[in-house]
Amino acid sequence: MSSSWPVTLRYGDLVIRPLRVSDYADWRQVRSANQQWLGEWEATSPRPRLEPAPTFRQSARKALRDARAGKAMPFVLEFQGKFVGQLNVSDITTGALWSAHLGYWIDEQVANQGIMTKAVALVTEHLFTNTKLHRVEIAIRPENVPSNRLVAKLGFQFEGVRKSFLHINGQWRDHNIYVMLQEDFSPGLVTKIAPH
């Protein structure tokens, strides 16, 4: 597992690199500009007094600890040299499961340009080819039509709905679950959906 992290992935003007605590200024600028755009999809605490939202630095340090332990891969997306979003691989589990979850967000200014589709394709390929996972899962709110289309385009299969799965924007929300298995994956995923 350690040979598959840290890693930097590239495709044209897109660079997917490991998160750094020093990304805070860029992260803050993009998140501030996208507060309304991302707010509807933002994870929240159901008990904010007992468990307040972590700061960027707290989240980054935890993600990097998890990465060193082989449980996560926190990535930053850069497009044409600018910080434009994040893609996080979490809950990496080996043993009898060999699976992980993917989650992501992108700057509204570069949305709908195929950037996130390429990023998810590249990271999915990395997870199956280099990390040798058996299962990659993505949870998406049914109302998030663009994200549901993105994963379907890549070949993730709809597995079902998890009721009240995550606390998002102040409420427990249902999520569509999409899965790709090692046996359904074929190398060159990004070139199939986004030829150069």
Secondary structure, 3 states (H helix, E strand, C coil): CHHHCCCCEEECCEEEEECCHHHHHHHHHHHHHCHHHHHCCCECCCCCCCCCCCCHHHHHHHHHHHHHCCCCEEEEEEECCEEEEEEEEEEEECCCCCEEEEEEEECHHHCCCCHHHHHHHHHHHHHHHCCCCCEEEEEECCCCHHHHHHHHHHCCEEEEEEEEEEEECCEEEEEEEEEEEHHHCCCCHHHHHCCC
